[in-house]
């Protein structure tokens, strides 16, 4: 059996043990928030929490909310969330919480995020001990699990018998087996992407790994929480990463997908389904699970790309509000007459631009130090550096590329297609399709 799969960690939450320097850092963040809150409350404009931006060192963080005594922030790129607690309250709880976001994991990689957060951002306020809180170990597979029903799962352990099934009369879309602190989630990833704001990133991610976007893609995911890790003798982040493969394989044995044709009806009636053989696909996924490749991707932290987005009217309004707040914060008086003049000029400028549109790209090229130009055909290629300074070709999601580089990428992929094997050609064709669609969108805007 040969099934394409991508193994990894889809979600990761952990705690950081704070040191003596944490108290000053926390109250500095709190004072920054209080100052901005007073400024916003004195203004006639409505504002969202995200309008308030603080700095931890040189890193800007958007404020999200305060929940159960913890102040939550998110980085500007939306790669991760940080929670900070008053060190003088609830001393039995951790002061620092970290939650990694899927956008960051599937663009710059898990290892880059951990290196940046642990070794750079939080270095001065932590002891270097990081305790695991939650991890979702997963495997994306190019396989249709739509035939699976809840009757096909068995487990010898108590608590794993709670099974929920969602879908329609023809096929299963999502199945949950077990409950917190440990449960399995098996679902149709393509259906989920239809409702996801990171659909394009994930489609690029799948294509890069050779998946056919026209074929079924399911996600097999075990959600594990702190209590489960303790029962498995794992406490730290390092312990999780070094034992992830065994954790996943043990989970696959704890909850099995069986072939009901290998047991009798009597066995089923007597609750003896454990005698049934495990389905071949389940054994295949278990035996081939490894996060080694998932963790290998590593680039210089200075090369981390900034998030790109389509600049729309709501974003313009938000930026305008923030600019006004910035003016007030710096004691710049904005009279009603001045605001009226600015508004009138903006309307005039909009009319001028609409009549004479610019041919500039709607997206900005992401800066990346390891970019090599091929002198023979002027193609641009990106590379990641290993610890041994080896350059390995790397393809950023097409939506993050500048228009010029996207055009070069299309040329490069087309050239590779002429000498590709049958299997390679299938993947390259998918990549070309996505890249050409992205280029077409930009040309339409121009």
N, C-alpha and C positions, 0 to 999 in steps of 0.2 A: 504494500500500500504506500502510495506517495501522495501526501496532502500538503499543500503550502500552508505554512503557519508563521506567526510572529509572536514570540514569547516576550513577556516583560512585566512591568509593574504599572498599572493604570492609574492608581491613586496612592499617595503616600502622605501620612500625617505622623508627626513626631514632636517630642518635647526637647527643648534645649535647657540644660542646667545652667542657671545664671550665676555670675560671680559678683564680687563686691562693686564693680563698676556699673552694674545694671541699674541700681537705684537712681543714680544721677541721670542715666540715659532715659529711664522711664519718665521721670519728672520733667525732663527737657521736652520729651514728646508731648506730655500732657499740657505743659505751658504753651507750646506751639498751637495745640488744638484750642485751648481756651482763648488765646489771642484772636485766632481766626473766627471762632464762634461769636465773640463779642462784636467783631467787625461785621459779620454777616447779619447778625440780629439787629444791628443798628441801621441796616440798609433796607430800602423798600423792596428790593428784589427777593424773590423766593430762591432758595438754594438747596442743593442736595449735599449729603455728607461727602460725596466724592469730589465736591468742589474744594474741600479742604485738603491741602497737601502739606505733609510734614517731611522733614529730612532726618534720616538716621545716618550719621556720617555724611557722605556725599550722595546717598541714594534717596531719591524722592519716593514717597509712599502716599497713596490715596487713602483717606479715611473711609471706612465702610460703616461701622456701627460699634456700639458697646453692648456686649452680650454676656450676661452672668459675671459682670465685673471685669471682663476682658475687652480691651480696645483692639479692634480688628482693622488691619490695613492690607492693601494689595499693591504690588509694585505697578509701575506705569505700564509695563508690557502685559500685565495680567498673567504672569508666569507662576506666581505663588502668593499665598496669604500669610501674614504674620499676626499673631495675637500676643499682646503684652498686658500683664496684670500688675496692679500695685503690689510691690514687694512686701508692704506692711499689712496687707489683708490676705486672709486665707493662706497662711504660710505653709500649710501642708500641701498646697497645689503648686505645680510648676508655674514659673513666671512667664515663660516663653513657649508659644506653640507655633508650629509651622505646618502649613498645608500646601502641597505642591499641586499646581493646576495642570490639567491635561494639555492646554495649549503649549506650555513650556516643555512638558515631557516629550511631546511629539514634534517639536521644532528644534530646540537646542539640546535636548537630551537630559535624562535624569542626572547623570554624573555632573554635567555642567551646573545644573541647578544646585546640587548639594555642595559642590565646591565653592560656588559663589556665596551661597547663604551661610554655610558653616565656617568657611575659611576666610571669607572677606567681610561680609555684611555684619555677622554676629560675633566675629572673632574677639573683639575687645570686651564683650559683655557676657561671655559664656566660658565654662570650664573645659569645654571640649567633649563633654558627655552628652550624648543624644539618645533619648529613650523612645522606642517605637510606640505609636499609639494605634495606627491602623495602616494596613496595606492591602491593596487589591491585586493579587497575583493573577495574571490573565494570559490567555492565548487566543489570538485571532486566527481563525482557520477558514480556508477556502473550501467550505463544506456545508451542505444543507442539513441542519438538524431539525428541520420543520416536521419531520415524522415522529419526533420524540414526544412521549406522553409521560405524565407523572408516575404511571405504573411501572415505568422502565427503570426507576431509580431504587437502589437498595442501600442500606447502611446498617451495620451492626451496632452503631453507637446511638444512645438515646439523644433526643433533641434534634437529630437530623431527619426525623420522619415527617416534619412539617413541610409540606410541598404545596406550592401555589403555581397555577398554570394559567397563562393568558394567551389568547389567540382567537382563532375562529374555527368553524367546523372543518375546514380543510387542512390547516396547519397550525403548529405551535409557533408563537413569536417569542415568548419569554417564559422561563421556568425558574422558580426560586426553590432551593432545597435547603432546609435548616433554618436557623435564626441566629441573631447575634448571641455570642461574639464570633460565630463562624457560620458562613452559609455560601452556597453555590448560586451563581446567577448565570444562566445560559440564555442568550437572546440573539435575535436577528439584528446585526449591527447596521445593515443597510436601512432598515426601517427607522432605527434610532437616529441615523444621520439626517434623515428627512426633516427632523425636528431640531437638529443641533446647529448652533452658531459656529461650530468648528468643522463643519462638513467638508469644506474645501481643503483644509489642512489634513484631515484624515484621509480624504481621497488621494491626495498627493502622497501621503505616507504609505498607503496601501499600494499604489502604483509603483512607487520606488522599490518596494519589496517584492514586486512581481505578481501582485494580485490582479485578477481580471475583475474589473468593476461591474461587468455584466453578470458575473456568476455570484452565487450566494456567499455571504461572509457572516459568520457567527462569532460571537465572543463568549468564551468559556472563562468565567472569572470567579475566584474565591475571595470573598471579603473576610478579612481576618482582623480582629480587634485585640486590644491590649491583654485581656484576660486569656484569650486563646494563645497568644504568644508566650505568656507566663507559663501556661500549662505545657508548652512545648520547650520550655527552658530557654526562651529567647527574650531578652530585655532591651538590648540596644539596637540602634540603626545598623551598626556594623554587623551585629549578629543576624539581623534579617537578611542583609545583602549576601552574606556568605552562606546562608542556609536556605535561600529562596528556592533553589531547585528541589531540595529534599522536602521542603514544606509543601510545594505544589504537588509533587508526586505522592506524598502521604495523603494529601487531601483527595487526590484522585482514587486512592484505595479506600478512603473512609466513605466516600460517596461514589458508588459505581453506577454506570449506565450498562444495563444488562440486555442480553438477547433472550427475550421471553420464549422463543421457540426451543430453547435448550432445556426447559423444565416442563413438567406436566401441569395440567390444570389442578390436580390435587395439591401439588406443591404451592401453587398460587393461593388456593383456598386455605391452606394450612400455614400461610405466612412463612413459607420456606423458600422465598425467592432468592435467598443468598446462595442457593445451590446453582443458580444460573451462571452461565459464562459471561464474562465481560465482553461488551461489543468491541470489535477489532479497532474501530476508530478511537475509542476511549483509551485502549492500551497504547495505540500509536502516539496519541498526543502526550500521554504520560511519559513514555520512554524517550520522546524527542524534545521534551521541555528543557530549555536552558536559557538563562538570561545573560550569558557571557557576551554575546554579540550586542545585546541591548545596552549593556553597561560600557562597552568599549568606546563608543563615540565620545570624543573629548577634544575640545578646541580651546584656544586661549580665551580667557574670560573677556578680554577687551574686544573680542570679535563677536560677542553676542548681539544678534540683530535686534533692532527696535521693532516693535509691533507696527504693522501697517494697517490702515483702515480707510474706508471710503469717507471722505469728508462731506457730511450732509448738513441740512439746516439745523437739526437739533444740536449737532456738535458745534456749529457756528454760534448758536445762541448761548450755549454753555461757555464757550471761549470768550464771548463778549462779556458775559457776567463776570467771569474770572478776571478779565482785564480791568473792569470797573472796580472790582474789589481790590485789585493790585494798586490801582491809582489811589484809592482812599487810604489804603494801608501805608502809602508813602506820602500822605498829606497833600495830594494833588487835588485841587478843587475842580469839580466838574459841574459847571453851571448848567441850568436847563437850556440856555441858548447854545452853549457849546455842544451839548448832546444832540440838540436838534440839527445843528450844522453837520455833525458827524453822520447822523442818520440820512440827511439829504444827500450828502456826498456819496454815501454808500449806495444809495438808490441810483444816483447818476452813474457811478462806476459800474454797477451791475448792468445797466443798459449798454454802456460802452463795450463791456466784455462780451455781452450776448451778441452784439452786432459784429464784433471782431474777435472771435474765439481764438485762444492761444493753442498752439500745436504741442504744448508741453505734455509730458507723460502724466497721467493721473496718479501714478505711484512713484515713489522715490526709491532708487536703487539702494538696497541694503549694503552697508559697508562691511567688507570682509577682507582681512589682510592677505589670506592665501588665495589670491586670484592670479591665474596664469594665462597669458595670451599666447595662442599658437600662431607663430609668425607666418606659417604656410597658408592658412586659410582664415586668419584673424578671428578664430573662435576663442571664447572665454570659458575657462573651466574653473571650478572651485575645488579646493582640496582641504582636508582636515589633517592635522599633524598628530602623529602618535608620539608616545614618550620617547621613541627612538628616532624622532625627526623624520619618519617616513611619511610621504605624502600619499593620501588615499583619496580618490575622486569622491566628491560628495555633491548631491543635488539638493539644494534648498527647495522648499515648496514653491511652485511656479508663481503663486500670488505674491511672494515676497521679493521677486526679482524685479529689477528695473526693466523698462521696455527694451532697451538696447541689449541687455544681457539675455532677456527672454528670447529675442530674435536669434542671438548667437546660439542659445541652447537648442532651439528648434533646428538650426542648421546642423549642429553637432549630432543630435539624435537621428536626423535624416541620414547623415553620413554613416553612422554606426549601423543603421538599418540595412544598408546595402551589403554588408558583410556578416550580418548576424545569422545565428543558427535559427532553426524553427522556433524553439522555446524562447530564445532571446528576442526574436522578432515580435512575438506576441506582446511581450512586456513593453518593448520600445514603441509599438504602435499605440498602446494605451497611453504612454507618456506623451507621445506626440499629439494625440487627440486632446488631452487636457491642456497642454501648452498652447496649442493653436486656438482652443476655445478662449483661454485667458487673453491671448493677444487680440483676438477678434473683439472681445469686450472693450479693450482699451481703445482700439481703432474706432469703435462706434462712438465712444465718448468724444474723441478728437473731431 
